[in-house]
């Protein structure tokens, strides 16, 4: 007579079994891949939105002698009014130790959506400029660059 | 204290072009010294440019920006004699602000 399980205990057992099953499911779920490649970095910046080409010009020499100091200019075609302007510009790279190079925040007060700087390039790779427009759309331009003397080499340069 | 920035701002038509040259090591954190120890990263993280007290551009940088960074941008509405102020902050919390007059 003692082997009879009362209903409350039965439901407790079912709950335990369910919890164990859920735990197993969590354990077998694949670990999320680290967003360490260029496309993932851009996708993260755009928050999943479509990134289209056109309207952005990334001006960078295609053959670079010295990767320690590469001039880059991003020019975005925009009237820069309160209703239609470039909100932000980001520069990404493919093969430096970090995908992010720089992010710029602009506004209609900027008047011109154009920024220049100098960056390091570890090796020959693709550089991508992404512009976030005020309407939430994203535009990009990619350029392949060949680097002769790489940055990030050991010793002083 | 870091060396002062060189700032040049000129009016061309209805736009003002600003060129800034900062003095900073921009250590990447990738290099090693003679003993094989990694030299810690030390770079400018944030740059803000203001014209007449209003921010016209802000930048977030990583160690991929070259040593002694150069920055150039344009904005509309500046007039001769106006002030352009540029501030940077590095990842050690050091900061420097310099001002130039639009010429």
gemmi code that builds the backbone of each chain (N, CA, C; Angstrom):
import gemmi

chains = {
    "A": [
        ("UNK", (0.825, -1.209, 0.000), (0.000, 0.000, 0.000), (0.853, 1.250, 0.000)),
        ("UNK", (2.041, 1.116, 0.477), (2.890, 2.291, 0.599), (3.488, 2.747, -0.730)),
        ("UNK", (3.413, 1.868, -1.753), (4.023, 2.265, -3.036), (3.115, 3.199, -3.857)),
        ("UNK", (1.925, 3.459, -3.308), (1.049, 4.385, -4.031), (1.582, 5.820, -3.907)),
        ("UNK", (1.672, 6.504, -5.031), (2.179, 7.888, -4.995), (0.991, 8.838, -4.985)),
        ("UNK", (1.029, 9.729, -4.027), (-0.112, 10.647, -3.977), (0.019, 11.715, -5.083)),
        ("UNK", (-1.115, 12.291, -5.509), (-1.122, 13.189, -6.672), (-0.170, 14.376, -6.552)),
        ("UNK", (-0.026, 14.916, -5.356), (0.848, 16.089, -5.197), (2.291, 15.730, -5.522)),
        ("UNK", (2.714, 14.545, -5.050), (4.072, 14.103, -5.301), (4.292, 13.855, -6.787)),
        ("UNK", (3.276, 13.314, -7.435), (3.390, 13.029, -8.862), (3.646, 14.328, -9.652)),
        ("UNK", (2.897, 15.357, -9.300), (3.057, 16.619, -10.047), (4.433, 17.231, -9.769)),
        ("UNK", (4.919, 16.984, -8.531), (6.243, 17.503, -8.209), (7.295, 16.805, -9.062)),
        ("UNK", (7.099, 15.479, -9.225), (8.049, 14.729, -10.041), (8.031, 15.209, -11.487)),
        ("UNK", (6.837, 15.494, -11.972), (6.729, 15.946, -13.363), (7.470, 17.280, -13.523)),
        ("UNK", (7.325, 18.135, -12.529), (7.965, 19.447, -12.560), (9.489, 19.296, -12.596)),
        ("UNK", (9.975, 18.374, -11.767), (11.416, 18.126, -11.730), (11.923, 17.634, -13.081)),
        ("UNK", (11.152, 16.732, -13.678), (11.546, 16.182, -14.972), (11.581, 17.289, -16.020)),
        ("UNK", (10.585, 18.158, -15.972), (10.519, 19.283, -16.909), (11.744, 20.178, -16.760)),
        ("UNK", (12.076, 20.478, -15.487), (13.205, 21.371, -15.214), (14.496, 20.743, -15.737)),
        ("UNK", (14.641, 19.436, -15.529), (15.841, 18.751, -16.002), (15.913, 18.834, -17.520)),
        ("UNK", (14.773, 18.641, -18.187), (14.731, 18.719, -19.644), (15.138, 20.091, -20.141)),
        ("UNK", (14.632, 21.127, -19.471), (14.943, 22.497, -19.882), (16.429, 22.757, -19.725)),
        ("UNK", (16.999, 22.238, -18.629), (18.425, 22.426, -18.385), (19.239, 21.785, -19.494)),
        ("UNK", (18.854, 20.593, -19.889), (19.571, 19.895, -20.947), (19.482, 20.676, -22.255)),
        ("UNK", (18.300, 21.242, -22.501), (18.129, 21.989, -23.743), (19.043, 23.222, -23.762)),
        ("UNK", (19.143, 23.890, -22.628), (20.017, 25.060, -22.534), (21.465, 24.669, -22.776)),
        ("UNK", (21.845, 23.501, -22.247), (23.232, 23.061, -22.357), (23.608, 22.714, -23.793)),
        ("UNK", (22.668, 22.134, -24.564), (23.024, 21.722, -25.919), (22.898, 22.852, -26.945)),
        ("UNK", (22.282, 23.945, -26.523), (22.161, 25.060, -27.457), (23.562, 25.554, -27.825)),
        ("UNK", (23.846, 25.754, -29.129), (25.212, 26.147, -29.505), (25.582, 27.526, -28.928)),
        ("UNK", (26.836, 27.657, -28.506), (27.310, 28.943, -27.994), (27.262, 29.969, -29.120)),
        ("UNK", (26.873, 31.177, -28.776), (26.773, 32.197, -29.820), (28.169, 32.537, -30.339)),
        ("UNK", (28.293, 32.586, -31.671), (29.592, 32.874, -32.271), (30.017, 34.294, -31.929)),
        ("UNK", (31.293, 34.480, -31.651), (31.803, 35.820, -31.351), (31.711, 36.682, -32.616)),
        ("UNK", (31.193, 37.895, -32.490), (31.029, 38.735, -33.688), (32.369, 39.321, -34.112)),
        ("UNK", (33.271, 38.468, -34.564), (34.625, 38.947, -34.829), (34.905, 39.146, -36.304)),
        ("UNK", (33.936, 39.028, -37.133), (34.231, 39.300, -38.535), (33.519, 40.573, -38.991)),
        ("UNK", (33.987, 41.055, -40.112), (33.557, 42.356, -40.612), (32.043, 42.474, -40.770)),
        ("UNK", (31.449, 41.479, -41.419), (30.007, 41.537, -41.672), (29.222, 41.589, -40.366)),
        ("UNK", (29.689, 40.829, -39.383), (28.994, 40.811, -38.093), (29.110, 42.164, -37.404)),
        ("UNK", (30.290, 42.785, -37.506), (30.500, 44.089, -36.877), (29.576, 45.133, -37.488)),
        ("UNK", (29.433, 45.066, -38.819), (28.565, 46.035, -39.497), (27.110, 45.758, -39.144)),
        ("UNK", (26.761, 44.466, -39.084), (25.392, 44.111, -38.754), (25.040, 44.609, -37.358)),
        ("UNK", (26.016, 44.489, -36.452), (25.779, 44.942, -35.088), (25.586, 46.456, -35.050)),
        ("UNK", (26.408, 47.157, -35.824), (26.307, 48.620, -35.859), (24.960, 49.049, -36.424)),
        ("UNK", (24.521, 48.355, -37.486), (23.263, 48.716, -38.135), (22.057, 48.148, -37.386)),
        ("UNK", (22.308, 47.329, -36.386), (21.214, 46.755, -35.609), (20.290, 45.902, -36.462)),
        ("UNK", (20.861, 45.213, -37.434), (20.075, 44.311, -38.267), (19.416, 44.975, -39.463)),
        ("UNK", (19.501, 46.304, -39.549), (18.877, 47.008, -40.671), (19.659, 46.739, -41.957)),
        ("UNK", (18.989, 46.942, -43.071), (19.596, 46.755, -44.378), (20.682, 47.805, -44.596)),
        ("UNK", (21.859, 47.394, -45.047), (22.914, 48.349, -45.374), (23.094, 48.329, -46.888)),
        ("UNK", (22.757, 49.459, -47.519), (22.821, 49.515, -48.971), (24.037, 50.303, -49.427)),
        ("UNK", (24.449, 50.067, -50.669), (25.558, 50.809, -51.245), (25.070, 52.119, -51.823)),
        ("UNK", (25.999, 52.979, -52.221), (25.642, 54.234, -52.865), (25.478, 55.372, -51.881)),
        ("UNK", (25.868, 56.561, -52.316), (25.696, 57.740, -51.484), (26.833, 57.988, -50.512)),
        ("UNK", (27.712, 57.006, -50.372), (28.858, 57.156, -49.469), (30.137, 56.973, -50.280)),
        ("UNK", (31.115, 57.835, -50.069), (32.398, 57.673, -50.723), (33.477, 57.529, -49.665)),
        ("UNK", (34.145, 56.396, -49.684), (35.285, 56.181, -48.802), (36.528, 56.400, -49.647)),
        ("UNK", (37.267, 57.441, -49.311), (38.445, 57.793, -50.081), (39.685, 57.334, -49.320)),
        ("UNK", (40.316, 56.287, -49.826), (41.509, 55.747, -49.191), (42.411, 55.247, -50.316)),
        ("UNK", (43.731, 55.472, -50.228), (44.596, 54.997, -51.315), (44.527, 53.478, -51.457)),
        ("UNK", (44.488, 52.994, -52.697), (44.356, 51.547, -52.894), (45.677, 50.828, -52.710)),
        ("UNK", (46.766, 51.584, -52.852), (48.084, 51.006, -52.581), (48.735, 51.857, -51.496)),
        ("UNK", (48.951, 51.232, -50.328), (49.462, 51.964, -49.179), (50.912, 51.568, -48.925)),
        ("UNK", (51.816, 52.548, -48.882), (53.220, 52.255, -48.588), (53.413, 51.955, -47.116)),
        ("UNK", (52.805, 52.776, -46.259), (53.026, 52.675, -44.824), (51.699, 52.505, -44.098)),
        ("UNK", (51.497, 51.318, -43.552), (50.238, 51.022, -42.886), (50.050, 51.739, -41.563)),
        ("UNK", (51.104, 52.408, -41.074), (50.981, 53.102, -39.794), (50.147, 54.365, -39.893)),
        ("UNK", (50.061, 54.922, -41.078), (49.356, 56.181, -41.230), (48.712, 56.246, -42.612)),
        ("UNK", (47.472, 55.821, -42.670), (46.765, 55.772, -43.946), (45.651, 56.828, -43.922)),
        ("UNK", (45.715, 57.812, -44.811), (44.657, 58.829, -44.805), (43.328, 58.254, -45.290)),
        ("UNK", (42.276, 58.468, -44.523), (40.940, 58.040, -44.939), (39.988, 59.222, -44.864)),
        ("UNK", (39.141, 59.347, -45.858), (38.122, 60.390, -45.879), (36.795, 59.744, -46.218)),
        ("UNK", (35.772, 60.054, -45.438), (34.433, 59.558, -45.734), (33.573, 60.762, -46.073)),
        ("UNK", (32.961, 60.694, -47.234), (32.114, 61.772, -47.711), (30.736, 61.184, -47.997)),
        ("UNK", (29.704, 61.728, -47.374), (28.355, 61.201, -47.576), (27.526, 62.248, -48.295)),
        ("UNK", (26.822, 61.787, -49.309), (25.971, 62.661, -50.102), (24.682, 62.921, -49.324)),
        ("UNK", (24.534, 64.132, -48.815), (23.347, 64.444, -48.013), (23.142, 65.955, -47.956)),
        ("UNK", (21.887, 66.408, -47.981), (21.647, 67.865, -47.866), (21.933, 68.395, -46.468)),
        ("UNK", (22.032, 67.523, -45.476), (22.302, 67.896, -44.089), (21.320, 68.949, -43.566)),
        ("UNK", (20.033, 68.667, -43.725), (18.999, 69.515, -43.129), (18.474, 68.786, -41.891)),
        ("UNK", (17.648, 69.462, -41.117), (17.111, 68.843, -39.910), (16.329, 67.582, -40.257)),
        ("UNK", (15.664, 67.578, -41.422), (14.832, 66.431, -41.791), (15.643, 65.318, -42.436)),
        ("UNK", (16.698, 65.667, -43.120), (17.466, 64.674, -43.863), (18.955, 64.957, -43.692)),
        ("UNK", (19.563, 64.234, -42.778), (20.998, 64.425, -42.564), (21.662, 63.105, -42.193)),
        ("UNK", (22.974, 63.147, -42.141), (23.726, 61.972, -41.724), (23.884, 62.044, -40.213)),
        ("UNK", (23.440, 61.007, -39.520), (23.498, 61.012, -38.058), (24.851, 60.531, -37.560)),
        ("UNK", (25.418, 59.555, -38.262), (26.682, 58.999, -37.788), (27.437, 58.337, -38.934)),
        ("UNK", (28.742, 58.283, -38.783), (29.605, 57.610, -39.751), (30.503, 56.664, -38.967)),
        ("UNK", (30.651, 55.452, -39.461), (31.548, 54.504, -38.798), (32.481, 53.903, -39.830)),
        ("UNK", (33.691, 53.605, -39.391), (34.663, 52.963, -40.275), (35.034, 51.612, -39.669)),
        ("UNK", (34.967, 50.578, -40.515), (35.307, 49.229, -40.072), (36.424, 48.677, -40.953)),
        ("UNK", (37.139, 47.683, -40.412), (38.187, 47.045, -41.200), (38.036, 45.537, -41.085)),
        ("UNK", (38.758, 44.840, -41.945), (38.585, 43.393, -42.034), (39.631, 42.622, -41.232)),
        ("UNK", (40.877, 43.099, -41.214), (41.937, 42.259, -40.650), (42.835, 42.949, -39.631)),
        ("UNK", (42.427, 44.044, -39.054), (43.158, 44.593, -37.917), (42.782, 43.769, -36.689)),
        ("UNK", (43.505, 43.943, -35.582), (43.110, 43.187, -34.384), (41.688, 43.520, -33.921)),
        ("UNK", (41.235, 44.726, -34.192), (39.861, 45.095, -33.825), (39.121, 45.598, -35.064)),
        ("UNK", (37.834, 45.191, -35.176), (37.061, 45.557, -36.363), (36.738, 47.045, -36.408)),
        ("UNK", (36.531, 47.635, -35.243), (36.144, 49.039, -35.173), (37.337, 49.946, -35.391)),
        ("UNK", (37.185, 50.957, -36.215), (38.252, 51.948, -36.365), (37.817, 53.247, -35.685)),
        ("UNK", (36.707, 53.791, -36.136), (36.247, 55.061, -35.589), (34.757, 55.213, -35.823)),
        ("UNK", (34.131, 55.972, -34.945), (32.724, 56.322, -35.126), (32.582, 57.814, -34.926)),
        ("UNK", (31.838, 58.441, -35.795), (31.622, 59.880, -35.715), (30.135, 60.150, -35.569)),
        ("UNK", (29.818, 61.098, -34.713), (28.431, 61.506, -34.548), (28.284, 62.896, -35.123)),
        ("UNK", (27.361, 63.028, -36.062), (27.133, 64.310, -36.706), (25.694, 64.739, -36.443)),
        ("UNK", (25.367, 65.905, -36.939), (23.993, 66.370, -36.846), (23.781, 67.365, -37.947)),
        ("UNK", (22.577, 67.908, -38.066), (22.343, 68.888, -39.125), (23.277, 70.091, -39.002)),
        ("UNK", (23.759, 70.354, -37.793), (24.639, 71.489, -37.582), (25.997, 71.293, -38.257)),
        ("UNK", (26.329, 70.032, -38.536), (27.610, 69.754, -39.171), (27.671, 70.350, -40.574)),
        ("UNK", (26.511, 70.466, -41.226), (26.480, 71.130, -42.538), (27.023, 70.282, -43.667)),
        ("UNK", (28.128, 69.630, -43.432), (28.738, 68.770, -44.450), (29.049, 67.421, -43.800)),
        ("UNK", (28.658, 66.362, -44.470), (28.941, 65.029, -43.914), (30.265, 64.544, -44.495)),
        ("UNK", (31.336, 65.063, -43.925), (32.651, 64.703, -44.433), (33.644, 64.709, -43.281)),
        ("UNK", (34.298, 63.571, -43.053), (35.331, 63.504, -42.023), (36.576, 62.832, -42.596)),
        ("UNK", (37.729, 63.287, -42.130), (39.000, 62.688, -42.531), (39.814, 62.399, -41.295)),
        ("UNK", (40.581, 61.314, -41.384), (41.544, 61.033, -40.329), (42.635, 60.151, -40.913)),
        ("UNK", (43.512, 59.675, -40.027), (44.543, 58.748, -40.490), (44.474, 57.505, -39.629)),
        ("UNK", (44.528, 56.342, -40.256), (44.381, 55.099, -39.499), (45.535, 54.140, -39.758)),
        ("UNK", (45.550, 53.080, -38.936), (46.560, 52.041, -39.078), (45.953, 50.856, -39.821)),
        ("UNK", (46.790, 50.199, -40.617), (46.342, 48.982, -41.295), (47.362, 47.889, -41.049)),
        ("UNK", (46.897, 46.776, -40.478), (47.798, 45.679, -40.126), (48.236, 44.905, -41.363)),
        ("UNK", (47.385, 44.863, -42.361), (47.705, 44.097, -43.567), (46.755, 44.522, -44.694)),
        ("UNK", (46.961, 43.964, -45.886), (46.059, 44.257, -46.998), (44.669, 43.748, -46.649)),
        ("UNK", (43.666, 44.556, -46.847), (42.327, 44.180, -46.406), (41.265, 45.120, -46.981)),
        ("UNK", (40.030, 44.836, -46.596), (38.910, 45.658, -47.027), (38.548, 46.642, -45.920)),
        ("UNK", (38.306, 47.887, -46.293), (37.847, 48.903, -45.352), (36.415, 49.253, -45.743)),
        ("UNK", (35.562, 49.411, -44.760), (34.173, 49.730, -45.047), (33.757, 50.966, -44.251)),
        ("UNK", (33.126, 51.903, -44.946), (32.545, 53.064, -44.272), (31.036, 52.885, -44.281)),
        ("UNK", (30.406, 53.085, -43.139), (28.954, 52.955, -43.028), (28.399, 54.278, -42.503)),
        ("UNK", (27.366, 54.772, -43.158), (26.732, 56.016, -42.717), (25.318, 55.721, -42.251)),
        ("UNK", (24.961, 56.255, -41.096), (23.595, 56.129, -40.619), (22.871, 57.424, -40.928)),
        ("UNK", (21.807, 57.328, -41.722), (21.044, 58.515, -42.102), (20.012, 58.798, -41.014)),
        ("UNK", (19.487, 60.052, -41.052), (18.537, 60.450, -40.004), (17.240, 59.650, -40.061)),
        ("UNK", (16.911, 59.061, -41.225), (15.675, 58.266, -41.329), (15.885, 56.827, -40.878)),
        ("UNK", (17.101, 56.515, -40.395), (17.347, 55.173, -39.867), (17.885, 54.196, -40.889)),
        ("UNK", (18.075, 54.640, -42.122), (18.644, 53.743, -43.119), (20.176, 53.810, -43.060)),
        ("UNK", (20.808, 52.785, -43.625), (22.262, 52.703, -43.597), (22.811, 52.580, -45.006)),
        ("UNK", (23.926, 53.264, -45.241), (24.591, 53.176, -46.540), (26.060, 52.874, -46.319)),
        ("UNK", (26.668, 52.205, -47.279), (28.069, 51.851, -47.063), (28.858, 51.885, -48.359)),
        ("UNK", (30.165, 51.886, -48.206), (31.096, 51.810, -49.326), (32.325, 51.037, -48.851)),
        ("UNK", (32.722, 50.030, -49.616), (33.875, 49.214, -49.246), (34.999, 49.416, -50.249)),
        ("UNK", (36.216, 49.457, -49.759), (37.383, 49.611, -50.627), (38.430, 48.574, -50.218)),
        ("UNK", (39.018, 47.907, -51.224), (40.113, 46.967, -50.952), (41.430, 47.726, -50.990)),
        ("UNK", (42.238, 47.510, -49.976), (43.499, 48.232, -49.873), (44.651, 47.237, -49.819)),
        ("UNK", (45.712, 47.532, -50.571), (46.922, 46.713, -50.528), (47.955, 47.468, -49.692)),
        ("UNK", (48.490, 46.802, -48.667), (49.438, 47.449, -47.762), (50.824, 46.857, -47.967)),
        ("UNK", (51.817, 47.719, -48.158), (53.184, 47.250, -48.369), (53.883, 47.069, -47.025)),
        ("UNK", (53.951, 48.151, -46.212), (54.541, 48.054, -44.874), (53.407, 48.068, -43.867)),
        ("UNK", (53.279, 46.976, -43.119), (52.140, 46.845, -42.211), (52.373, 47.586, -40.903)),
        ("UNK", (51.281, 48.015, -40.286), (51.339, 48.555, -38.931), (51.332, 47.380, -37.960)),
        ("UNK", (51.414, 47.651, -36.686), (51.336, 46.629, -35.635), (52.510, 45.667, -35.667)),
        ("UNK", (53.589, 46.023, -36.365), (54.752, 45.145, -36.298), (55.519, 45.502, -35.046)),
        ("UNK", (56.277, 44.555, -34.536), (56.962, 44.799, -33.266), (58.120, 45.770, -33.443)),
        ("UNK", (58.491, 46.378, -32.322), (59.566, 47.364, -32.346), (59.026, 48.718, -32.706)),
        ("UNK", (59.862, 49.705, -32.576), (59.406, 51.065, -32.843), (59.464, 51.340, -34.334)),
        ("UNK", (58.542, 52.166, -34.757), (58.514, 52.518, -36.178), (58.412, 54.010, -36.346)),
    ],
    "B": [
        ("UNK", (50.946, 66.583, -18.849), (49.999, 67.204, -19.803), (50.530, 67.038, -21.227)),
        ("UNK", (49.665, 66.632, -22.015), (50.033, 66.409, -23.421), (50.306, 67.736, -24.125)),
        ("UNK", (51.021, 67.644, -25.204), (51.309, 68.849, -25.990), (50.031, 69.409, -26.596)),
        ("UNK", (50.015, 70.715, -26.852), (48.791, 71.299, -27.428), (48.496, 70.773, -28.829)),
        ("UNK", (47.224, 70.832, -29.176), (46.813, 70.446, -30.527), (47.112, 71.597, -31.467)),
        ("UNK", (47.291, 71.248, -32.716), (47.362, 72.294, -33.739), (46.010, 72.305, -34.419)),
        ("UNK", (45.329, 73.437, -34.338), (43.996, 73.537, -34.939), (44.005, 74.664, -35.967)),
        ("UNK", (43.529, 74.343, -37.138), (43.404, 75.385, -38.165), (41.980, 75.336, -38.693)),
        ("UNK", (41.311, 76.472, -38.654), (39.937, 76.551, -39.157), (39.860, 77.686, -40.157)),
        ("UNK", (39.379, 77.359, -41.356), (39.276, 78.382, -42.399), (37.901, 78.345, -43.045)),
        ("UNK", (37.403, 79.522, -43.410), (36.114, 79.607, -44.081), (36.354, 79.530, -45.580)),
        ("UNK", (35.610, 78.659, -46.248), (35.654, 78.564, -47.708), (34.211, 78.516, -48.188)),
        ("UNK", (33.732, 79.617, -48.745), (32.329, 79.695, -49.148), (31.452, 79.710, -47.911)),
        ("UNK", (30.451, 78.807, -47.864), (29.561, 78.795, -46.698), (29.960, 77.727, -45.681)),
        ("UNK", (31.079, 77.055, -45.933), (31.508, 76.011, -45.005), (32.829, 76.382, -44.342)),
        ("UNK", (33.008, 75.885, -43.147), (34.271, 76.069, -42.429), (34.972, 74.730, -42.376)),
        ("UNK", (36.213, 74.719, -42.799), (36.975, 73.480, -42.736), (37.902, 73.543, -41.525)),
        ("UNK", (37.837, 72.506, -40.704), (38.662, 72.446, -39.501), (39.648, 71.298, -39.649)),
        ("UNK", (40.907, 71.589, -39.382), (41.934, 70.537, -39.394), (42.606, 70.537, -38.033)),
        ("UNK", (42.678, 69.355, -37.442), (43.244, 69.234, -36.101), (44.357, 68.195, -36.119)),
        ("UNK", (45.475, 68.546, -35.519), (46.567, 67.596, -35.350), (46.822, 67.476, -33.854)),
        ("UNK", (46.594, 66.269, -33.320), (46.767, 66.055, -31.888), (48.111, 65.387, -31.634)),
        ("UNK", (48.615, 65.586, -30.445), (49.882, 64.963, -30.078), (49.596, 63.847, -29.083)),
        ("UNK", (49.653, 62.600, -29.561), (49.332, 61.473, -28.689), (49.989, 60.213, -29.217)),
        ("UNK", (50.461, 59.365, -28.293), (51.140, 58.120, -28.691), (50.224, 57.161, -29.443)),
        ("UNK", (48.965, 57.080, -29.045), (48.017, 56.130, -29.645), (48.602, 54.714, -29.638)),
        ("UNK", (49.008, 54.277, -28.447), (49.596, 52.936, -28.301), (48.476, 51.900, -28.491)),
        ("UNK", (48.739, 50.901, -29.348), (47.656, 49.989, -29.729), (47.368, 48.914, -28.693)),
        ("UNK", (48.350, 48.604, -27.832), (48.168, 47.473, -26.922), (48.562, 46.164, -27.580)),
        ("UNK", (49.084, 46.248, -28.813), (49.503, 45.044, -29.546), (51.014, 44.884, -29.522)),
        ("UNK", (51.701, 45.977, -29.268), (53.165, 45.915, -29.385), (53.795, 45.401, -28.091)),
        ("UNK", (55.006, 44.863, -28.223), (55.737, 44.376, -27.051), (57.020, 45.174, -26.913)),
        ("UNK", (57.461, 45.341, -25.661), (58.718, 46.051, -25.444), (59.889, 45.073, -25.533)),
        ("UNK", (61.118, 45.563, -25.251), (62.320, 44.747, -25.408), (62.295, 43.502, -24.517)),
        ("UNK", (61.572, 43.586, -23.379), (61.493, 42.439, -22.470), (60.382, 41.464, -22.874)),
        ("UNK", (59.691, 41.766, -23.941), (58.622, 40.890, -24.400), (57.295, 41.131, -23.709)),
        ("UNK", (57.246, 42.203, -22.904), (55.994, 42.512, -22.219), (55.137, 43.401, -23.121)),
        ("UNK", (53.845, 43.148, -23.094), (52.942, 43.943, -23.913), (52.877, 45.379, -23.391)),
        ("UNK", (52.994, 46.321, -24.302), (52.850, 47.721, -23.920), (51.349, 48.006, -23.852)),
        ("UNK", (50.847, 48.455, -22.688), (49.391, 48.623, -22.585), (48.843, 49.673, -23.547)),
        ("UNK", (47.628, 49.433, -23.972), (46.975, 50.345, -24.910), (46.800, 51.721, -24.268)),
        ("UNK", (47.003, 52.738, -25.054), (46.849, 54.111, -24.577), (46.460, 54.952, -25.788)),
        ("UNK", (45.209, 55.267, -25.893), (44.754, 55.952, -27.099), (43.617, 56.933, -26.788)),
        ("UNK", (43.439, 57.877, -27.666), (42.345, 58.844, -27.536), (41.041, 58.120, -27.854)),
        ("UNK", (40.100, 58.211, -26.931), (38.838, 57.493, -27.091), (37.756, 58.381, -27.664)),
        ("UNK", (37.782, 59.619, -27.245), (36.667, 60.468, -27.639), (37.166, 61.868, -27.970)),
        ("UNK", (36.631, 62.424, -29.041), (36.991, 63.765, -29.482), (35.697, 64.541, -29.702)),
        ("UNK", (35.648, 65.762, -29.219), (34.474, 66.602, -29.430), (34.916, 67.942, -29.985)),
        ("UNK", (34.229, 68.397, -31.016), (34.524, 69.706, -31.598), (33.288, 70.584, -31.467)),
        ("UNK", (33.494, 71.787, -30.937), (32.369, 72.701, -30.737), (32.658, 74.040, -31.390)),
        ("UNK", (31.623, 74.606, -31.948), (31.724, 75.937, -32.556), (30.739, 76.835, -31.808)),
        ("UNK", (31.227, 77.936, -31.242), (30.417, 78.834, -30.414), (29.655, 78.063, -29.331)),
        ("UNK", (30.305, 77.096, -28.743), (29.708, 76.345, -27.643), (28.758, 75.240, -28.060)),
        ("UNK", (28.537, 75.067, -29.381), (27.631, 74.001, -29.837), (28.459, 72.912, -30.502)),
        ("UNK", (28.183, 71.670, -30.121), (28.952, 70.554, -30.679), (28.611, 70.368, -32.151)),
        ("UNK", (29.631, 70.351, -32.997), (29.401, 70.107, -34.416), (29.826, 68.697, -34.829)),
        ("UNK", (30.740, 68.111, -34.073), (31.164, 66.749, -34.402), (31.694, 66.081, -33.145)),
        ("UNK", (31.352, 64.810, -32.973), (32.019, 64.052, -31.923), (32.482, 62.742, -32.529)),
        ("UNK", (33.580, 62.234, -32.016), (34.163, 61.024, -32.573), (34.507, 60.063, -31.464)),
        ("UNK", (34.322, 58.769, -31.739), (34.756, 57.720, -30.828), (35.821, 56.930, -31.572)),
        ("UNK", (37.015, 56.913, -31.028), (38.121, 56.281, -31.724), (38.565, 55.004, -31.043)),
        ("UNK", (39.214, 54.168, -31.824), (39.843, 52.962, -31.293), (41.341, 53.066, -31.517)),
        ("UNK", (42.081, 52.041, -31.119), (43.536, 52.090, -31.300), (43.981, 51.983, -32.749)),
        ("UNK", (43.058, 51.811, -33.683), (43.432, 51.744, -35.098), (43.739, 53.117, -35.679)),
        ("UNK", (43.494, 54.166, -34.910), (43.828, 55.508, -35.391), (45.332, 55.735, -35.198)),
        ("UNK", (45.947, 56.353, -36.189), (47.400, 56.516, -36.185), (47.908, 57.375, -35.029)),
        ("UNK", (49.180, 57.212, -34.743), (49.888, 58.032, -33.756), (49.809, 59.502, -34.177)),
        ("UNK", (49.757, 60.393, -33.213), (49.573, 61.820, -33.464), (48.406, 62.045, -34.434)),
        ("UNK", (47.209, 61.775, -33.963), (46.050, 61.705, -34.866), (45.720, 63.022, -35.563)),
        ("UNK", (45.259, 62.834, -36.767), (44.799, 63.945, -37.592), (43.293, 63.801, -37.765)),
        ("UNK", (42.595, 64.912, -37.681), (41.147, 64.900, -37.888), (40.775, 66.128, -38.691)),
        ("UNK", (39.963, 65.938, -39.698), (39.494, 67.071, -40.479), (38.016, 66.896, -40.766)),
        ("UNK", (37.271, 67.978, -40.657), (35.841, 67.932, -40.936), (35.379, 69.311, -41.369)),
        ("UNK", (34.153, 69.366, -41.866), (33.588, 70.641, -42.298), (32.287, 70.895, -41.575)),
        ("UNK", (31.977, 72.144, -41.359), (30.644, 72.467, -40.857), (30.204, 73.781, -41.475)),
        ("UNK", (28.907, 74.001, -41.434), (28.346, 75.174, -42.088), (28.092, 76.278, -41.079)),
        ("UNK", (28.271, 77.528, -41.486), (27.832, 78.648, -40.676), (28.914, 79.382, -39.922)),
        ("UNK", (30.131, 78.863, -39.929), (31.193, 79.550, -39.207), (31.575, 80.862, -39.883)),
        ("UNK", (31.977, 81.839, -39.083), (32.408, 83.125, -39.628), (33.788, 83.442, -39.069)),
        ("UNK", (34.499, 84.288, -39.767), (35.823, 84.704, -39.318), (35.739, 85.287, -37.909)),
        ("UNK", (36.643, 84.879, -37.061), (36.662, 85.392, -35.693), (35.941, 84.497, -34.706)),
        ("UNK", (35.101, 83.559, -35.204), (34.427, 82.612, -34.303), (35.458, 81.659, -33.698)),
        ("UNK", (35.063, 81.078, -32.572), (35.964, 80.151, -31.898), (35.569, 78.704, -32.179)),
        ("UNK", (36.567, 77.870, -32.413), (36.353, 76.429, -32.537), (37.142, 75.766, -31.411)),
        ("UNK", (36.435, 74.942, -30.645), (37.059, 74.319, -29.485), (37.078, 72.805, -29.675)),
        ("UNK", (38.233, 72.198, -29.493), (38.350, 70.745, -29.644), (38.843, 70.141, -28.329)),
        ("UNK", (38.176, 69.069, -27.902), (38.538, 68.378, -26.661), (38.757, 66.903, -26.945)),
        ("UNK", (39.815, 66.341, -26.410), (39.945, 64.874, -26.484), (40.103, 64.285, -25.088)),
        ("UNK", (39.679, 63.024, -24.967), (39.827, 62.265, -23.729), (40.429, 60.921, -24.115)),
        ("UNK", (41.490, 60.493, -23.425), (42.054, 59.181, -23.755), (41.584, 58.119, -22.759)),
        ("UNK", (42.001, 56.881, -22.999), (41.478, 55.773, -22.182), (42.083, 55.751, -20.776)),
        ("UNK", (43.043, 56.638, -20.499), (43.535, 56.763, -19.129), (42.839, 57.924, -18.421)),
        ("UNK", (41.914, 58.559, -19.097), (41.165, 59.650, -18.493), (41.834, 61.005, -18.638)),
        ("UNK", (42.979, 61.019, -19.311), (43.651, 62.289, -19.543), (42.863, 63.072, -20.595)),
        ("UNK", (42.876, 64.377, -20.463), (42.101, 65.173, -21.410), (42.842, 66.448, -21.767)),
        ("UNK", (42.495, 66.989, -22.908), (43.101, 68.250, -23.323), (42.097, 69.003, -24.199)),
        ("UNK", (42.007, 70.293, -23.977), (41.117, 71.143, -24.760), (41.926, 72.292, -25.348)),
        ("UNK", (41.736, 72.550, -26.623), (42.381, 73.688, -27.259), (41.369, 74.434, -28.103)),
        ("UNK", (41.665, 75.706, -28.288), (40.723, 76.567, -28.998), (41.453, 77.290, -30.128)),
        ("UNK", (40.746, 77.517, -31.216), (41.335, 78.267, -32.325), (40.297, 79.246, -32.853)),
        ("UNK", (40.785, 80.288, -33.490), (39.898, 81.284, -34.084), (39.809, 81.020, -35.580)),
        ("UNK", (38.593, 81.052, -36.103), (38.412, 80.820, -37.536), (39.024, 81.971, -38.313)),
        ("UNK", (39.874, 81.637, -39.261), (40.550, 82.676, -40.047), (40.194, 82.604, -41.512)),
    ],
}
model = gemmi.Model(1)
for chain_id, residues in chains.items():
    chain = gemmi.Chain(chain_id)
    for i, (resn, *xyz) in enumerate(residues, 1):
        res = gemmi.Residue()
        res.name, res.seqid = resn, gemmi.SeqId(i, " ")
        for name, pos in zip(("N", "CA", "C"), xyz):
            atom = gemmi.Atom()
            atom.name, atom.element = name, gemmi.Element(name[0])
            atom.pos, atom.b_iso = gemmi.Position(*pos), 0.0
            res.add_atom(atom)
        chain.add_residue(res)
    model.add_chain(chain)
structure = gemmi.Structure()
structure.add_model(model)
structure.setup_entities()
